[in-house]
Amino acid sequence: MDDFSNYFGLFGYPEDETEPRRVKKTWEAFRDLSQVVGDARFARDLSPELNLPDDVYVLGFLREDDSRLLAVWDGREKGDIIEGTEASGGMDTTYALSLPLPEDVAEAVIIDSSGAEESRYVPEAEEDSPTLEVTLDIHVRYIELH
């Protein structure tokens, strides 16, 4: 296998075929995604509706029981290279997301990329337009809406 092909896929292959293949971060991300999202189906990209910058994402998923799950992250660690402009971004780039919640949401649970609960948000009963504040970074987080 040529060196260039090592940049594709979920595993890296050593030059010595007797050595085990190397797990890439993409494999870890795919494994974690499948564990958290499970059999939920992709519904839509909410990023444009929320007027998010390029490479900041809120993706919606629906589970069979009609519960909702969002995958959120700031993907600007490597800024887009557009001729004649300077790329923005970097490993420390973050985005302060103000996520308006649907009226029927009683609780939002933030889950890290491995599936562990980070925090919970319960809207106040008298809130007219509940909003979840989340600082996004390069790591995917999930928000379960109950």
Beta strands, then each sheet from edge to edge (+ up, - down):
strand 1: 11-12
strand 2: 22-23
strand 3: 41-45
strand 4: 56-62
strand 5: 68-74
strand 6: 95-100
strand 7: 108-111
strand 8: 117-121
strand 9: 131-136
strand 10: 141-145
sheet 1: 1+ 2-
sheet 2: 3+ 4- 5+ 10- 7+ 8-
sheet 3: 6+ 9-
end
